[in-house]
Every structure is written in structure tokens, then in C-alpha cells.
Amino acid sequence: MQVLSVTLAWLCCVQGVIRTPLEAFRPSAEVHLRRPDKLPFLPHKRPVPPFKSGLKILYQTGVSEDDLPACRPRQVCSKVDLYDTAQPWLEKKCRCLGHRPCSSELTADDNHTLADKTTLYKTCEPVKRLPKCRYFKDPAWTIYTLPDSNATQQIISCHCPKMSVTYLLKKLPYTTPGGEQGNQYQFACSPISRLRCSRKEPCKLFSVRRRHEQIDEVNANTICQCPRDHSCPRHHTEPGVLAGVTYAAEDIRTYHGYCMPEPPETYRFVGEKD
């Protein structure tokens, strides 16, 4: 009985932990690791598997649309994850007011989408009404953690210019209306890095969190650009990717991607037989 009580108390504590949003997770120490000499440099092109029918839908709160809270102004109502091209998935975060549906389109041309890396953030309001962000200054959006439900709210302020990505600008504490302490993460816009990778320097950092028995949420941060005739892995399961540190408290695994030589092109003459 005493062991059972201790186990239940531990589970309650685990459920009460406010985990860092995956978009904000990027340990700086991971970037400076160097590739071991035994990394297999095998020319490889990851085949694109066929698209599976059916879009997997997750709910941030509850198990149906009725369990979701009402959206705040300029709040992300859902996000579409396109990291795995074979099986994209959608997470619903809140309900738009006035019985308006939140877009579930897999493209960014519905005037209700902000695209960042491999994620599409959907909003109830048209994105054309949003102002354009200034690089490194304006918070494009802010993610608020909700300690009572271990959920998050993502509020949009402006949209990034073309050919740019978001990065964590600052982390600040805040107090919820109920008096609980939470965190807010502000993200600003940055041009895509044009720095060339140094020898044995990782070109990409993958942060992976299991969301469902068949779904991994992945945040991939590009660190530098590979030299000519080399490419950076796009997926954390490709050759050229090594496992990094696991953060058990955050339920996050990290991986480092390294530049891989492109496979040589093969030419065939007309009439040539196999």
C-alpha cells in the first residue's frame, strides 16, 4: 500500500510538470559536438514512402472538438505537421468563435496559415491582416504554458518575411489569471543561415518528442549549410544522423545531422542495355 501511494504521488508530480514547448527546445551545448571519425559516409537518398490515407488528428485538450477551449484573438487554432511526408498529422488546440471551422488544409495558401519549417500554423483570422515582422526585433508569436492543463496557447503578432525562420528570442515568467506561475516563449524572425559548415560540424539538430504511439513531434534546426556536393539529412532516421543527449524530464531525444556526400550521377546512352 505504501509503495502504491508513492507511485501515485510520483505520477501526479509528473503530470504537473510544465514541459518546454518543442519549438523552444534547442540546447546550445548540443551544437558544438563533433562528429566521430567512424561515421559511415554512405551516399544515400531517403526514399519518399507513399502517402497513407487518413489524416491523424490529435487534441491538445480532451478527445473531441467539444473539449477544446474557445480561441483567443490571433491564437493558433491548430497546427499541421508535415515533417513526415508519408503521414502528416494535425493537432487541434482551440475552437474558433462564431462556429467558424479551423482550417485543416495541408497547404499554406488558404489565407489562414503561417508556415515555419515543416509546420503549418492555422489561425481563425485571415493572416493578410497581420503586419510584417522586423528581423530580430518583433516577436512573431508567443507561446504561453498553462500549468493547470499542461497545454499551451500560441498567440500570433506578425508574420515573418519570406525565406526566414523563427528562433527563440526570450523566455519570460508570467502569472495566469488563476494566480499560477507559467512561462512565455517569444519567437522572432531570422533570415535562413548562409554560414558554411566547418569540418565535422553538425549541420542540423533534431529534437524529438513522442506524442502518440505512432507519431513523433520533431523540431529540426538548421545550424549551417553543407559544402558543394553534400547535403544535410532531412530526417532523423537517415544515415548521417547520430543520437545525441536524451532529456528524460522533458521526454525529448536529440539527434545530430552531418553533411553527407551526394551520390554520383549516372548517365546512360540511348540504346544501352542493362
Backbone as CSV, one residue per row, in Angstrom:
resi,resn,N_x,N_y,N_z,CA_x,CA_y,CA_z,C_x,C_y,C_z
1,MET,0.826,-1.206,0.000,0.000,0.000,0.000,0.864,1.261,0.000
2,GLN,1.968,1.215,0.775,2.849,2.380,0.821,3.519,2.599,-0.527
3,VAL,3.917,1.495,-1.171,4.535,1.620,-2.492,3.550,2.201,-3.492
4,LEU,2.272,1.764,-3.428,1.256,2.281,-4.334,1.041,3.768,-4.127
5,SER,1.048,4.218,-2.878,0.862,5.642,-2.581,2.005,6.463,-3.133
6,VAL,3.229,5.937,-2.977,4.395,6.663,-3.507,4.321,6.741,-5.018
7,THR,3.892,5.634,-5.672,3.787,5.624,-7.137,2.761,6.623,-7.634
8,LEU,1.587,6.682,-6.973,0.555,7.626,-7.368,1.020,9.051,-7.178
9,ALA,1.725,9.312,-6.073,2.247,10.663,-5.838,3.245,11.050,-6.905
10,TRP,4.097,10.086,-7.348,5.082,10.380,-8.398,4.399,10.684,-9.717
11,LEU,3.329,9.909,-10.033,2.603,10.158,-11.271,1.952,11.522,-11.259
12,CYS,1.424,11.944,-10.126,0.809,13.279,-10.035,1.829,14.362,-10.272
13,CYS,3.031,14.158,-9.739,4.081,15.158,-9.934,4.499,15.236,-11.392
14,VAL,4.592,14.047,-12.035,4.988,14.031,-13.445,3.969,14.756,-14.294
15,GLN,2.656,14.541,-14.021,1.621,15.181,-14.801,1.611,16.687,-14.590
16,GLY,2.110,17.134,-13.407,2.088,18.554,-13.116,3.275,19.319,-13.663
17,VAL,4.255,18.578,-14.222,5.444,19.225,-14.756,5.086,20.001,-16.023
18,ILE,5.565,21.240,-16.098,5.339,22.054,-17.293,6.501,21.811,-18.247
19,ARG,6.245,21.097,-19.316,7.311,20.787,-20.246,7.544,21.945,-21.210
20,THR,8.789,22.074,-21.625,9.140,23.106,-22.586,8.496,22.809,-23.931
21,PRO,7.818,23.778,-24.563,7.303,23.543,-25.916,8.442,23.132,-26.844
22,LEU,8.188,22.157,-27.703,9.258,21.627,-28.537,9.858,22.701,-29.438
23,GLU,9.048,23.677,-29.862,9.562,24.766,-30.699,10.645,25.571,-29.988
24,ALA,10.597,25.581,-28.643,11.540,26.388,-27.864,12.737,25.585,-27.395
25,PHE,12.759,24.279,-27.670,13.823,23.432,-27.142,14.976,23.367,-28.128
26,ARG,16.096,23.953,-27.737,17.317,23.863,-28.533,18.502,24.072,-27.608
27,PRO,19.014,23.002,-26.987,20.136,23.155,-26.060,21.376,23.641,-26.786
28,SER,21.947,24.746,-26.334,23.088,25.352,-27.034,24.312,24.459,-27.014
29,ALA,24.473,23.659,-25.944,25.659,22.808,-25.849,25.693,21.738,-26.925
30,GLU,24.520,21.378,-27.457,24.461,20.328,-28.459,25.131,20.743,-29.776
31,VAL,25.151,22.026,-30.057,25.605,22.496,-31.358,27.100,22.290,-31.549
32,HIS,27.860,22.252,-30.467,29.315,22.263,-30.577,29.937,20.870,-30.550
33,LEU,29.103,19.828,-30.576,29.654,18.480,-30.612,30.254,18.198,-31.980
34,ARG,31.230,17.309,-31.992,31.917,16.976,-33.235,31.601,15.544,-33.649
35,ARG,31.647,15.307,-34.945,31.312,14.001,-35.486,32.423,12.992,-35.211
36,PRO,32.072,11.789,-34.745,33.099,10.746,-34.603,33.678,10.381,-35.965
37,ASP,34.914,9.884,-35.950,35.585,9.546,-37.209,34.961,8.349,-37.903
38,LYS,34.225,7.519,-37.159,33.668,6.300,-37.732,32.263,6.484,-38.291
39,LEU,31.840,7.697,-38.461,30.519,7.920,-39.050,30.507,7.378,-40.487
40,PRO,29.577,6.496,-40.814,29.569,5.917,-42.174,29.083,6.938,-43.202
41,PHE,29.986,7.392,-44.041,29.628,8.334,-45.096,29.151,7.541,-46.310
42,LEU,27.910,7.126,-46.276,27.340,6.358,-47.375,26.425,7.255,-48.199
43,PRO,26.657,7.361,-49.484,25.719,8.123,-50.320,24.317,7.571,-50.149
44,HIS,23.398,8.449,-49.877,22.061,7.956,-49.551,21.018,9.006,-49.908
45,LYS,19.968,8.532,-50.512,18.781,9.343,-50.755,17.618,8.657,-50.068
46,ARG,17.026,9.329,-49.071,15.926,8.705,-48.341,14.714,8.599,-49.247
47,PRO,14.247,7.390,-49.547,13.079,7.257,-50.425,11.846,7.835,-49.761
48,VAL,11.017,8.467,-50.557,9.774,9.023,-50.049,8.705,7.945,-50.097
49,PRO,8.238,7.462,-48.919,7.232,6.402,-48.926,5.902,6.927,-49.423
50,PRO,5.049,6.053,-49.879,3.745,6.504,-50.372,2.914,7.113,-49.263
51,PHE,2.102,8.108,-49.609,1.264,8.780,-48.629,0.166,7.841,-48.138
52,LYS,0.006,7.785,-46.823,-1.027,6.951,-46.226,-2.329,7.732,-46.150
53,SER,-3.404,7.077,-46.496,-4.686,7.759,-46.468,-5.117,8.015,-45.033
54,GLY,-5.822,9.124,-44.822,-6.307,9.449,-43.495,-5.336,10.360,-42.763
55,LEU,-5.843,11.466,-42.247,-5.033,12.416,-41.504,-5.234,12.165,-40.016
56,LYS,-4.149,11.866,-39.317,-4.231,11.619,-37.884,-4.485,12.937,-37.160
57,ILE,-5.482,12.957,-36.285,-5.871,14.172,-35.575,-5.672,13.973,-34.082
58,LEU,-4.927,14.890,-33.466,-4.736,14.912,-32.027,-5.455,16.121,-31.443
59,TYR,-5.817,16.025,-30.179,-6.455,17.141,-29.475,-5.574,17.523,-28.292
60,GLN,-5.226,18.808,-28.228,-4.375,19.249,-27.130,-5.077,19.079,-25.787
61,THR,-6.405,19.279,-25.774,-7.210,19.108,-24.567,-8.390,18.208,-24.886
62,GLY,-8.544,17.133,-24.131,-9.681,16.246,-24.339,-9.498,15.337,-25.529
63,VAL,-10.631,14.819,-26.013,-10.593,13.832,-27.096,-11.509,14.207,-28.256
64,SER,-12.118,15.401,-28.207,-13.015,15.806,-29.286,-13.038,17.327,-29.376
65,GLU,-13.718,17.817,-30.427,-13.834,19.268,-30.645,-14.533,19.958,-29.479
66,ASP,-15.489,19.290,-28.859,-16.241,19.896,-27.768,-15.386,20.127,-26.521
67,ASP,-14.286,19.405,-26.391,-13.427,19.545,-25.217,-12.445,20.708,-25.337
68,LEU,-12.339,21.295,-26.523,-11.374,22.363,-26.741,-11.892,23.688,-26.209
69,PRO,-11.017,24.543,-25.678,-11.444,25.878,-25.239,-11.647,26.797,-26.433
70,ALA,-12.327,27.913,-26.205,-12.511,28.914,-27.261,-11.189,29.634,-27.522
71,CYS,-10.936,29.955,-28.779,-9.691,30.618,-29.151,-9.680,32.077,-28.715
72,ARG,-8.532,32.532,-28.314,-8.311,33.954,-28.090,-8.052,34.631,-29.438
73,PRO,-8.148,35.957,-29.505,-7.816,36.638,-30.759,-6.391,36.329,-31.206
74,ARG,-6.226,35.989,-32.477,-4.944,35.686,-33.096,-4.250,34.472,-32.477
75,GLN,-5.026,33.565,-31.935,-4.447,32.340,-31.391,-4.400,31.263,-32.462
76,VAL,-3.364,30.430,-32.433,-3.276,29.293,-33.338,-4.333,28.276,-32.930
77,CYS,-5.254,27.990,-33.851,-6.337,27.050,-33.538,-5.949,25.611,-33.829
78,SER,-4.992,25.400,-34.716,-4.488,24.054,-34.991,-3.159,24.171,-35.709
79,LYS,-2.401,23.092,-35.677,-1.145,23.065,-36.416,-1.043,21.749,-37.172
80,VAL,-0.518,21.842,-38.392,-0.330,20.680,-39.253,1.158,20.386,-39.324
81,ASP,1.527,19.174,-38.996,2.928,18.759,-39.009,3.207,17.976,-40.287
82,LEU,4.103,18.512,-41.124,4.452,17.897,-42.412,5.854,17.315,-42.403
83,TYR,6.418,17.081,-41.224,7.788,16.565,-41.140,7.896,15.198,-41.796
84,ASP,6.967,14.322,-41.490,6.933,13.001,-42.118,6.010,13.084,-43.326
85,THR,6.595,13.079,-44.501,5.800,13.257,-45.719,4.839,12.099,-45.963
86,ALA,5.119,10.946,-45.370,4.239,9.796,-45.575,2.987,9.874,-44.714
87,GLN,3.084,10.545,-43.567,1.941,10.588,-42.667,1.901,11.909,-41.903
88,PRO,1.413,12.993,-42.526,1.248,14.245,-41.785,0.166,14.090,-40.724
89,TRP,0.222,14.921,-39.704,-0.792,14.859,-38.652,-1.162,16.270,-38.220
90,LEU,-2.313,16.376,-37.580,-2.872,17.668,-37.204,-3.204,17.656,-35.716
91,GLU,-2.871,18.745,-35.047,-3.231,18.907,-33.635,-4.181,20.092,-33.494
92,LYS,-5.362,19.854,-32.949,-6.328,20.917,-32.714,-6.119,21.482,-31.311
93,LYS,-6.066,22.829,-31.240,-5.731,23.480,-29.988,-6.894,24.240,-29.364
94,CYS,-7.780,24.812,-30.196,-8.916,25.566,-29.672,-9.983,25.678,-30.759
95,ARG,-11.168,26.184,-30.361,-12.302,26.338,-31.280,-12.466,27.802,-31.676
96,CYS,-12.613,28.044,-32.973,-12.858,29.411,-33.444,-14.261,29.857,-33.021
97,LEU,-14.397,31.132,-32.693,-15.678,31.676,-32.276,-16.609,31.823,-33.478
98,GLY,-17.907,31.873,-33.207,-18.885,32.058,-34.270,-19.069,30.847,-35.155
99,HIS,-18.757,29.661,-34.644,-18.929,28.408,-35.386,-18.108,28.376,-36.673
100,ARG,-17.050,29.171,-36.733,-16.168,29.109,-37.890,-15.231,27.909,-37.746
101,PRO,-15.052,27.130,-38.790,-14.141,25.984,-38.688,-12.686,26.439,-38.760
102,CYS,-11.829,25.729,-38.050,-10.386,25.971,-38.153,-9.865,25.163,-39.335
103,SER,-9.089,25.792,-40.190,-8.613,25.154,-41.407,-7.768,23.918,-41.089
104,SER,-7.963,22.878,-41.874,-7.154,21.662,-41.764,-6.470,21.343,-43.084
105,GLU,-6.353,22.362,-43.950,-5.699,22.170,-45.243,-4.214,21.855,-45.053
106,LEU,-3.678,21.005,-45.919,-2.270,20.631,-45.844,-1.377,21.572,-46.636
107,THR,-1.931,22.700,-47.066,-1.170,23.706,-47.795,-1.259,25.041,-47.051
108,ALA,-0.422,25.984,-47.473,-0.364,27.277,-46.796,-1.048,28.387,-47.588
109,ASP,-1.892,28.038,-48.575,-2.495,29.046,-49.441,-3.975,29.266,-49.138
110,ASP,-4.383,29.071,-47.881,-5.786,29.255,-47.517,-6.041,30.574,-46.790
111,ASN,-5.009,31.445,-46.707,-5.117,32.751,-46.046,-5.375,32.616,-44.547
112,HIS,-5.131,31.450,-43.993,-5.262,31.234,-42.548,-4.067,30.451,-42.015
113,THR,-2.930,30.570,-42.706,-1.785,29.735,-42.377,-0.497,30.543,-42.325
114,LEU,0.308,30.276,-41.301,1.687,30.742,-41.222,2.580,29.511,-41.232
115,ALA,3.507,29.458,-42.181,4.382,28.299,-42.334,5.737,28.585,-41.704
116,ASP,6.242,27.611,-40.954,7.569,27.720,-40.350,8.210,26.338,-40.367
117,LYS,9.299,26.199,-41.141,9.971,24.916,-41.299,8.977,23.894,-41.864
118,THR,8.690,22.830,-41.114,7.779,21.795,-41.619,6.425,21.836,-40.912
119,THR,6.076,22.975,-40.319,4.827,23.110,-39.583,3.972,24.222,-40.172
120,LEU,2.678,23.971,-40.287,1.711,24.976,-40.716,0.857,25.358,-39.514
121,TYR,0.906,26.625,-39.122,0.113,27.117,-38.004,-1.150,27.779,-38.553
122,LYS,-2.300,27.271,-38.135,-3.587,27.751,-38.627,-4.195,28.751,-37.639
123,THR,-4.800,29.819,-38.179,-5.447,30.831,-37.350,-6.895,31.022,-37.787
124,CYS,-7.727,31.481,-36.850,-9.126,31.758,-37.174,-9.236,32.983,-38.077
125,GLU,-8.391,33.992,-37.820,-8.430,35.230,-38.602,-7.567,35.102,-39.861
126,PRO,-7.885,35.832,-40.909,-7.030,35.831,-42.111,-5.646,36.388,-41.791
127,VAL,-4.618,35.749,-42.299,-3.254,36.181,-41.987,-2.861,37.441,-42.755
128,LYS,-3.638,37.801,-43.794,-3.312,39.018,-44.536,-3.463,40.263,-43.679
129,ARG,-4.199,40.172,-42.610,-4.381,41.320,-41.720,-3.196,41.518,-40.782
130,LEU,-2.284,40.554,-40.738,-1.149,40.653,-39.826,-0.066,41.549,-40.408
131,PRO,0.595,42.367,-39.590,1.729,43.156,-40.081,2.948,42.267,-40.305
132,LYS,3.938,42.812,-41.011,5.171,42.076,-41.261,6.151,42.327,-40.116
133,CYS,6.809,41.269,-39.663,7.779,41.378,-38.563,9.095,41.974,-39.056
134,ARG,9.790,42.622,-38.148,11.154,43.065,-38.390,12.107,42.006,-37.847
135,TYR,13.156,41.733,-38.621,14.125,40.726,-38.197,14.691,41.053,-36.819
136,PHE,14.784,40.034,-35.963,15.456,40.081,-34.670,14.807,41.021,-33.644
137,LYS,13.698,41.662,-33.970,13.115,42.646,-33.048,11.695,42.286,-32.629
138,ASP,10.810,42.127,-33.600,9.397,41.912,-33.277,9.134,40.438,-32.962
139,PRO,8.457,40.156,-31.863,8.036,38.771,-31.605,6.964,38.356,-32.618
140,ALA,7.270,37.359,-33.438,6.294,36.883,-34.420,5.130,36.210,-33.714
141,TRP,5.420,35.424,-32.686,4.383,34.829,-31.857,4.941,34.523,-30.476
142,THR,4.037,34.295,-29.558,4.388,33.978,-28.176,3.624,32.728,-27.754
143,ILE,4.339,31.785,-27.157,3.726,30.561,-26.650,3.638,30.659,-25.129
144,TYR,2.421,30.531,-24.594,2.182,30.570,-23.157,1.915,29.150,-22.660
145,THR,2.604,28.742,-21.603,2.306,27.451,-20.977,1.169,27.646,-19.978
146,LEU,0.288,26.651,-19.904,-0.855,26.682,-18.998,-0.659,25.596,-17.944
147,PRO,-0.217,25.965,-16.741,0.131,24.955,-15.728,-1.041,24.082,-15.312
148,ASP,-2.256,24.613,-15.334,-3.392,23.830,-14.853,-3.731,22.660,-15.772
149,SER,-3.461,22.794,-17.078,-3.801,21.728,-18.022,-2.590,21.186,-18.770
150,ASN,-1.400,21.730,-18.503,-0.171,21.339,-19.204,-0.313,21.517,-20.716
151,ALA,-1.144,22.487,-21.114,-1.320,22.821,-22.523,-0.602,24.140,-22.813
152,THR,-0.706,24.606,-24.055,-0.082,25.871,-24.447,-1.060,26.689,-25.281
153,GLN,-0.835,27.993,-25.286,-1.537,28.916,-26.180,-0.487,29.648,-27.008
154,GLN,-0.685,29.671,-28.307,0.248,30.347,-29.210,-0.467,31.531,-29.844
155,ILE,-0.007,32.730,-29.513,-0.627,33.959,-29.985,0.264,34.598,-31.051
156,ILE,-0.321,34.887,-32.219,0.413,35.466,-33.343,0.398,36.986,-33.251
157,SER,1.537,37.614,-33.514,1.626,39.080,-33.514,1.893,39.640,-34.906
158,CYS,2.707,38.943,-35.700,3.048,39.399,-37.046,3.549,38.199,-37.834
159,HIS,3.755,38.377,-39.125,4.253,37.268,-39.946,5.668,37.564,-40.422
160,CYS,6.483,36.536,-40.494,7.880,36.687,-40.885,7.994,36.973,-42.384
161,PRO,9.038,37.696,-42.798,9.281,37.879,-44.238,9.561,36.535,-44.907
162,LYS,9.496,36.512,-46.228,9.780,35.288,-46.960,11.230,34.868,-46.753
163,MET,11.490,33.576,-46.902,12.822,32.995,-46.753,13.418,33.289,-45.373
164,SER,12.615,33.076,-44.349,13.085,33.273,-42.983,12.509,32.184,-42.094
165,VAL,13.079,32.041,-40.916,12.616,31.064,-39.929,12.512,31.765,-38.583
166,THR,11.846,31.117,-37.634,11.723,31.692,-36.302,12.765,31.074,-35.364
167,TYR,13.107,31.819,-34.343,14.029,31.337,-33.319,13.566,31.890,-31.979
168,LEU,13.979,31.254,-30.894,13.576,31.681,-29.561,14.268,32.989,-29.207
169,LEU,13.479,34.044,-29.029,14.018,35.356,-28.694,14.261,35.491,-27.200
170,LYS,13.262,35.135,-26.397,13.415,35.202,-24.944,12.358,34.352,-24.259
171,LYS,12.677,33.971,-23.027,11.753,33.235,-22.160,11.486,34.088,-20.936
172,LEU,10.204,34.294,-20.635,9.823,35.167,-19.527,8.781,34.474,-18.653
173,PRO,8.815,34.700,-17.353,7.756,34.159,-16.487,6.507,35.032,-16.576
174,TYR,5.360,34.444,-16.287,4.124,35.213,-16.225,3.173,34.539,-15.250
175,THR,2.175,35.276,-14.802,1.192,34.765,-13.855,-0.147,34.613,-14.558
176,THR,-0.745,33.443,-14.459,-2.035,33.187,-15.091,-3.143,33.921,-14.339
177,PRO,-4.320,34.112,-14.961,-5.440,34.736,-14.248,-5.803,34.014,-12.952
178,GLY,-5.503,32.719,-12.869,-5.784,31.968,-11.654,-4.707,32.066,-10.603
179,GLY,-3.651,32.855,-10.890,-2.584,33.050,-9.915,-1.450,32.051,-9.995
180,GLU,-1.456,31.163,-10.991,-0.393,30.180,-11.133,0.748,30.750,-11.971
181,GLN,1.938,30.189,-11.772,3.119,30.647,-12.482,3.344,29.808,-13.738
182,GLY,3.545,30.491,-14.848,3.842,29.824,-16.106,4.985,30.521,-16.819
183,ASN,5.267,30.076,-18.017,6.325,30.675,-18.833,5.756,31.119,-20.170
184,GLN,6.341,32.171,-20.718,6.012,32.592,-22.074,7.294,32.609,-22.902
185,TYR,7.179,32.095,-24.122,8.326,31.990,-25.023,8.053,32.852,-26.247
186,GLN,8.879,33.861,-26.450,8.721,34.767,-27.585,9.665,34.355,-28.716
187,PHE,9.125,34.315,-29.928,9.890,33.904,-31.107,9.978,35.063,-32.088
188,ALA,11.181,35.315,-32.592,11.398,36.362,-33.580,11.825,35.725,-34.902
189,CYS,11.914,36.553,-35.940,12.250,36.074,-37.287,13.733,36.286,-37.582
190,SER,14.283,35.370,-38.344,15.685,35.455,-38.741,15.826,34.967,-40.173
191,PRO,16.709,35.589,-40.970,16.975,35.027,-42.304,17.574,33.626,-42.180
192,ILE,17.372,32.809,-43.194,17.951,31.468,-43.190,19.473,31.573,-43.188
193,SER,20.110,30.799,-42.327,21.567,30.858,-42.181,22.268,30.480,-43.485
194,ARG,23.271,31.288,-43.853,24.074,31.003,-45.043,25.496,30.586,-44.665
195,LEU,25.776,30.401,-43.382,27.111,30.024,-42.943,27.441,28.607,-43.395
196,ARG,28.657,28.401,-43.869,29.095,27.084,-44.302,29.529,26.265,-43.085
197,CYS,29.243,24.973,-43.129,29.615,24.098,-42.024,31.126,23.882,-42.013
198,SER,31.690,23.898,-40.822,33.095,23.547,-40.659,33.237,22.032,-40.706
199,ARG,34.461,21.566,-40.832,34.717,20.131,-40.894,34.238,19.463,-39.607
200,LYS,33.477,18.416,-39.732,32.929,17.636,-38.618,31.917,18.410,-37.780
201,GLU,31.411,19.508,-38.295,30.392,20.261,-37.564,29.001,19.779,-37.975
202,PRO,28.094,19.555,-37.024,26.735,19.135,-37.396,26.020,20.250,-38.144
203,CYS,25.267,19.858,-39.162,24.540,20.843,-39.961,23.107,21.030,-39.472
204,LYS,22.602,20.079,-38.672,21.214,20.175,-38.219,21.061,19.489,-36.865
205,LEU,20.192,20.046,-36.037,19.871,19.458,-34.745,18.396,19.081,-34.731
206,PHE,18.111,17.820,-34.442,16.737,17.318,-34.345,16.377,17.129,-32.873
207,SER,15.222,17.658,-32.482,14.672,17.410,-31.154,13.361,16.651,-31.340
208,VAL,13.236,15.493,-30.685,12.121,14.572,-30.943,11.381,14.296,-29.641
209,ARG,10.058,14.404,-29.693,9.203,14.075,-28.541,8.070,13.171,-29.024
210,ARG,7.849,12.067,-28.326,6.785,11.134,-28.699,5.436,11.719,-28.278
211,ARG,4.521,11.892,-29.245,3.195,12.437,-28.981,2.118,11.369,-28.998
212,HIS,2.378,10.303,-29.720,1.398,9.240,-29.897,2.183,7.980,-30.178
213,GLU,1.553,6.834,-30.030,2.267,5.586,-30.240,2.870,5.476,-31.636
214,GLN,2.322,6.198,-32.610,2.850,6.162,-33.964,3.277,7.540,-34.464
215,ILE,3.332,8.541,-33.593,3.629,9.907,-34.017,4.751,10.484,-33.158
216,ASP,5.792,10.966,-33.818,6.858,11.723,-33.175,6.740,13.174,-33.623
217,GLU,6.770,14.081,-32.656,6.836,15.506,-32.981,8.304,15.886,-33.055
218,VAL,8.725,16.447,-34.177,10.141,16.716,-34.417,10.333,18.196,-34.746
219,ASN,11.306,18.798,-34.103,11.713,20.159,-34.431,13.144,20.102,-34.958
220,ALA,13.345,20.493,-36.214,14.657,20.426,-36.857,15.206,21.837,-37.035
221,ASN,16.361,22.105,-36.436,17.010,23.413,-36.532,18.267,23.310,-37.383
222,THR,18.307,24.062,-38.475,19.486,24.095,-39.336,20.556,24.967,-38.695
223,ILE,21.761,24.432,-38.571,22.863,25.156,-37.936,23.751,25.834,-38.973
224,CYS,24.011,25.144,-40.079,24.876,25.695,-41.118,24.552,25.006,-42.431
225,GLN,25.124,25.519,-43.527,24.890,24.984,-44.866,26.036,24.064,-45.266
226,CYS,25.690,22.940,-45.872,26.701,21.969,-46.283,27.477,22.489,-47.495
227,PRO,28.728,22.036,-47.652,29.506,22.447,-48.838,28.944,21.848,-50.104
228,ARG,29.520,22.253,-51.204,29.058,21.786,-52.507,29.156,20.266,-52.600
229,ASP,28.213,19.647,-53.294,28.142,18.203,-53.499,27.880,17.441,-52.206
230,HIS,27.386,18.131,-51.190,26.997,17.500,-49.934,25.591,17.978,-49.570
231,SER,24.876,17.186,-48.800,23.540,17.565,-48.356,23.366,17.200,-46.893
232,CYS,22.492,17.942,-46.245,22.208,17.708,-44.834,20.994,16.781,-44.725
233,PRO,21.011,15.807,-43.836,19.851,14.921,-43.690,18.590,15.708,-43.366
234,ARG,17.483,15.275,-43.944,16.201,15.928,-43.691,15.398,15.235,-42.606
235,HIS,15.767,13.999,-42.297,15.002,13.211,-41.331,15.965,12.599,-40.320
236,HIS,15.529,12.471,-39.071,16.431,11.991,-38.028,16.700,10.497,-38.105
237,THR,16.052,9.780,-39.041,16.319,8.358,-39.214,17.228,8.072,-40.407
238,GLU,17.708,9.097,-41.086,18.562,8.904,-42.250,20.001,8.608,-41.835
239,PRO,20.781,7.958,-42.710,22.225,7.850,-42.479,22.847,9.248,-42.394
240,GLY,23.888,9.371,-41.585,24.489,10.679,-41.350,23.940,11.353,-40.119
241,VAL,23.039,10.684,-39.403,22.448,11.231,-38.179,22.872,10.371,-36.999
242,LEU,23.378,11.024,-35.944,23.799,10.328,-34.740,22.931,10.752,-33.561
243,ALA,22.652,9.811,-32.677,21.860,10.109,-31.485,22.654,11.002,-30.540
244,GLY,21.965,11.979,-29.954,22.587,12.878,-29.002,22.119,12.585,-27.585
245,VAL,21.904,13.633,-26.823,21.516,13.506,-25.423,20.009,13.300,-25.319
246,THR,19.594,12.489,-24.356,18.182,12.308,-24.043,17.858,13.058,-22.759
247,TYR,16.791,13.861,-22.805,16.357,14.640,-21.649,15.078,14.001,-21.119
248,ALA,15.233,13.144,-20.111,14.112,12.354,-19.616,13.022,13.234,-19.025
249,ALA,13.397,14.301,-18.310,12.398,15.161,-17.680,11.518,15.854,-18.709
250,GLU,12.081,16.152,-19.883,11.340,16.809,-20.950,10.759,15.811,-21.948
251,ASP,11.132,14.535,-21.800,10.705,13.499,-22.734,11.146,13.849,-24.149
252,ILE,12.399,14.273,-24.288,12.948,14.713,-25.572,14.251,13.968,-25.854
253,ARG,14.391,13.491,-27.078,15.623,12.894,-27.570,16.202,13.815,-28.638
254,THR,17.506,13.966,-28.669,18.145,14.827,-29.658,19.017,13.993,-30.597
255,TYR,19.144,14.501,-31.826,19.960,13.850,-32.846,20.731,14.933,-33.599
256,HIS,21.940,14.557,-34.081,22.771,15.485,-34.846,22.908,14.982,-36.268
257,GLY,22.608,15.850,-37.227,22.760,15.507,-38.628,24.038,16.107,-39.194
258,TYR,24.752,15.343,-40.009,26.021,15.786,-40.585,25.950,15.743,-42.112
259,CYS,26.733,16.598,-42.725,26.741,16.693,-44.186,27.175,15.366,-44.798
260,MET,26.419,14.924,-45.786,26.701,13.662,-46.463,26.994,13.927,-47.934
261,PRO,27.967,13.212,-48.538,28.253,13.411,-49.965,27.079,12.962,-50.819
262,GLU,26.801,13.752,-51.829,25.730,13.389,-52.754,26.166,12.190,-53.585
263,PRO,25.233,11.293,-53.905,25.595,10.148,-54.763,25.971,10.637,-56.154
264,PRO,26.963,10.026,-56.765,27.370,10.458,-58.110,26.269,10.209,-59.122
265,GLU,26.152,11.113,-60.064,25.145,10.962,-61.101,25.592,9.904,-62.107
266,THR,24.657,9.111,-62.547,24.949,8.065,-63.547,24.277,8.427,-64.864
267,TYR,24.990,8.234,-65.931,24.483,8.562,-67.269,24.367,7.271,-68.086
268,ARG,23.324,7.219,-68.875,23.128,6.077,-69.749,22.957,6.573,-71.181
269,PHE,23.595,5.863,-72.108,23.469,6.207,-73.506,22.222,5.589,-74.103
270,VAL,21.682,6.239,-75.101,20.489,5.722,-75.774,20.806,4.359,-76.377
271,GLY,19.953,3.402,-76.093,20.140,2.063,-76.629,21.000,1.183,-75.755
272,GLU,21.498,1.742,-74.635,22.333,0.926,-73.740,21.485,-0.108,-73.008
273,LYS,21.968,-1.336,-72.958,21.246,-2.426,-72.298,21.778,-2.593,-70.887
274,ASP,20.902,-3.117,-70.003,21.317,-3.403,-68.629,22.261,-4.599,-68.582
